[in-house]
């Protein structure tokens, strides 16, 4: 086999290898998977249906909860509580009570659900009221409530709602049944006193409306069962209300299969702890699998056609790809950086190999150009270094000039102006810092003090400044001109217009190998702290350029774990907090 492959040309080798290592393994794998896919599909569909049944059961529970809320409202209503507690001495008064109760209850009844009230009438004071054999719903008085088939279960519930199957009220020769929500009504004035019994009949209709999520499963049977497995509601006429359904005793929730009349059915069961009901979905397994089988056969046919096309395409592309690539490989091997290639660009074409060839030639041209540009850049870099060294001479002339102006102004008696010139000179000297990016905290404090003095003079000493600089923190390094933008913001937006009430606190401390700097003001204006912090991360466009610059410089030097953030001051105003690592110069570490 190996000798046969060696003697084949490249095209035949590619086809044989494609069949052995691609076509055959995929076909075999497809056959094996197809055998197990039915059971996997059943399991997946079963799990999906269980989720659907669980969700639909929750909807049904909400329907029951709605009946609970309505009956609760009826029970605690003043109409019910007062009417049944009013002593009646005459038949007329009793008739008025009956009418009032009937009118009140009619407000809740609909075409499908009917509300009825049952009261004990041992003394037969309400004998004029028709009984439940004559009316479909309404107010009923019975001399013996124990005769009602549902009385015992509702009494034992002690005020909690019960869903049960009862005979329909009114003329019912065929003993037709309905599903009802039953509840014992207790007095709100005396919790142990029983007023009567409320029955909401016909609730199977709104319950059946909640079966709509199952409409897309045409063959599925949806059954709502009580705790005795009797049907409360269904989506099919095959199961009447009260029909008993066989459910395995050990099953309260899950998926199982049964055989019925020669058909295999998948049953999905969910039990509600809230209403003690079960929602059962029965669907033929064949209806679940048949679609999958059809799709699987279609996939198999498409795969066969695809493999045939793949082999034909391989035969074509081996001729149109391998030869040009081999030529390009030879060109690549002969290329040396800096030397131009001796081949020309091909004419424009959409052929990828031609495009690759042209792009390679352009790449070598750009690489050669980059080499030349790098050489020129190094020359220009040397020239710039010489220019920078020359430019460093100019600041000394400016410092000396400012120093002369300072002494001249001082000798003329303008002490304040002289001090301002001196502070300006100090700000410029520290701002340049001989080209250093990091300076000791003490130098930055001197720079900030000079700036604050200029601002105090500018605003005619309209605010006070408090400095609290820890001695041990002065020797640590920090980016230069860091405090000036923060202090400027505090003055302009915080205390500028507060007359003599404005105050500024500047604190520097070292804590746990960190330098903590705070700038606080007692500005009275409400400040959006969240917006300030958002601007630090660039979420407010171009706003807050100064503090964004501070934030970026801190993080460029020390990483994203450090930086500036704003917070509300405890009493009034804003606090800006800068956190940087406690870094020393190399000479200070020794």
Secondary structure by P-SEA (a helix, b strand, c coil): caaaaaaccaaaaaaaaaaaccaaaaaaaaaaaaaaaaaaaaaaaaaaaaaaaaaaaaaaaaaaaaaaaaaaaaaacaaaaaaaacccccaaaaaaaaaaaaaaaaaaccccbbbbbbbbccccccccccccccccccbbbbcccccccaaaaaaaaccbbbbbbbccccccccbbbbbbbbbbbbbccccccccbbbbbccaaaaaaaacccccccccbbbbbbcccccccccccccccccbbbbccccccbbbbbbbcccbbbbbbbbbbccccbbbbbbbbcccccaaaaaaaaaaaaaaaaaaaaaaaaaaaaaaacaaaaaaaaaaaaacccccccccccccccccaaaaaaaaaaaaaaaaaaaaaaaaaaaaaaaaaaaaaaaaaaaaaaaaaaaaaaaaaaaaacaaaaaaaaaaaaaaaaaaaccccccccaaaaaaaaaaaaaaaaaaacccbbbbbbbcccccccccccccaaaaaaaaaacccccccccbbbbbbbbbcccbbbbbbbbbcccccaaaaaaaaaaccccccaaaaaaaaaaaaacccccbbbbbbbcccbbbbbbbbbcccccccccc
